[in-house]
Each structure stands twice: as C-alpha cells, then as structure tokens.
Amino acid sequence: MNWAAFTAAEPRLAKITEERFGAFRHHVLATLRGDGSPRTSGLEADFRAGELWLGMMDGSRKSLDLRRDPRFALQTNPGAGTDMAGGDVRIAGRAYEVESGESRDRYVEEVEPPQPFHLFRTELTEVVRTYVEDDRFLVIEVWKPGEPVRTLRRT
C-alpha cells in the first residue's frame, strides 16, 4: 500500500504523520545490513504525489542495504528538548528504487536533488504513533494494511 492509499484509508493518522515528519528536516532510517544486523542513518523523507519518497546519496550504505533487502523503518525526529510535541511516529515497509521513468523525472524537476542520487518509493506495512494523553496515558496507535487503526492506552 502506497502513501495515497494509506491517506485514503486513514486520513487523520496520515495528516498527523505528515505533520510530525514536516516538523523537522532529518529523521532516522533503519535498514538491514548484509549480515542482518540493523543500520540506522539520517534521512530526509518526502511526501509528494501520493508517495513517501526516500532520496539518498549515490552509493550510500543505506541505499545498498535497500537494494539488497527492501525492508525499512523510518522514525520521526523527536524534536528539540524532550516534550516530543505531537508524539512519535514510525513507518515501516519496503522501499523500491526508481531508476527511471516519469515519476523520477517529475521528482527531479520538483526537488532538484544533488546528482547522482538514489530514489526509492515505499510500500507501507505499518504506521505507529505513540504519544502521551492528559499526562496520564501512553497511547499507541497501530495501523496495518487492511486493518483499522488499533489504539492501546497504558497508564
């Protein structure tokens, strides 16, 4: 499921997710190394034309990781201080490189990224938002394709 389909299915959570990612420029991407261990890297995420795009420097380790194994997790920047205004959001899924075509051409025209670069479109497998409600509850909202958002509250 791409970003447009997620937005249609869960517009409230999609809006909050875009706001959290839009609050700061850099976020944390987790990929899998060749030996299966995790690798975390800084990344700018871009919501554009109904897709969540991941752009990377040419030959970066994270791009090589995704070429080998498309699974990823993308975590929002928690922000300045410790209040995490708006909560914490994580998106998991698979990322597929877009090496040519109309969507890549349009992305290059609109974003003007440094060349050469890798561009990945994403397919979502999970979106999770965690936040504190009324200074009393830890609230966890979990979405998976084909399922409604499940909300857990913990004291």
N, C-alpha and C positions, 0 to 999 in steps of 0.2 A: 504494500500500500504506500503510495507516494504522499507528499505533503498535502496536495489538493484534496485527495480522498480523505485523509485524516481530518482536515479542516471542515469538510462537509459533514463528516460523521460526528465530530466533537468540536464545534466552533468555540465554545467557551474555553476549553483547555488549550486549544490551538492558539487562541488570542493571548492567553496568559503566557504560553511558551514563547511566542514571538516577542512579547514584551520583555520577558526575562533575558532572552538572548540579545535583544536590542539594547538593553541597558548598559552593556559593556562590549567592547570590541573583541576581546580574546577570551576563548573558552578552552576546555580541556577535552581532547580526543583520546580515547583508549582504543588501541589496535592490538593485534596479536603478532608477536614475533614468530619467526620460523620454528622456534622450539616450543611454541605455545604459551610462553610467558607473556604477561601484559606489557605494553609500552604506552606511556602517556606523553602527549605532546600538546603544545599550544596550537590553537587554530581559530580562524575566523569562519563563522558559519553564515550562510547567506540564504535567506528565504526569498525566492524570486520565481515568478512564472509557474506557481503551483508546485515547486520543488524545493527541497532542502539541499543546497549545494555545498560541497566541501572542496575548496581550492587549496592547492599545495605547491610548494616549490618543486621544480623539476628534480627528480631523483631523491626526494626526501625519504627518510626511513618509513614514515607513516604511509606514504604513497606506495612504496614497495610492499609494506605489510598488507594494505588493502588489495593490491593486485593479486597477492597470493591467497589471502583469506579475507573476504569482504565484510566480515563481522566487525562492528564498531559499537562504542558507547560514547556519547557526546554529553558533557556536563557543563551547565552554565557556570560562568564566573560568579562566585558567591558575592562579589562586590566589596566595596570598602568597609572596613570595620567588621563587626560580627553580627549585625542585625539581619542580614540576608533578606532585605525587603523584597516581598513578592515570593519568597520561598526559593527552593532549589528545584531545578528541572533537569532530568536526564532523558535523552533519546537514545534508544538502541535500535540497531537494524543492520542492513547490509548496504555497502556502498559500491557502485559500479562505475568504472571510468568511462567518461565520454570523450573519445579522442577526436571525433569529427562530427559534422552534421549541423543542422540548423540551430538546435538548442545551444550547442557550444559556440557557434558563431554569434548568436544573439547575446550570450553571456559575455563573451569577449568584448563585443561592441558596447554593452552597458557598463561593465565593471572595469574594463581596461586593466586587467591583471598584468603583472610583470611576466614577460615571456622568456623562456618556455615555462609551462606550468602543467600540473595535473588537475583535472576537474572530475569530480565524482558526483553522481546523482544518488539519492538514497531511497531505500525502501524500508519503511518503519516496521519494527516488530514490537516496540514497546515505548510508551511515554510515561514517565513517572514524575509527579510533582510532590514535594514534601515541604510543608510549612507549619508554622505554629499558629493556632487559633485561640484567641482570647487569653493568651499567656497560660493556657491550661492544657490544651490538647496538641499532640503531634498528629498532623493529618497527612495521610499518604493517599494520593490519587493515582491509580494504576490503570492505564489503557493498553489493550492489546487488540490487534485487528479482529474484527468480527464480534467483539465483546463491548458492552457498555463500560463506562468508567466505574471502577470499583473503588470505594472510599473506605479507608480504615482510620479510626481515631484511637489514639493511645494517650493515656494520662501519665 
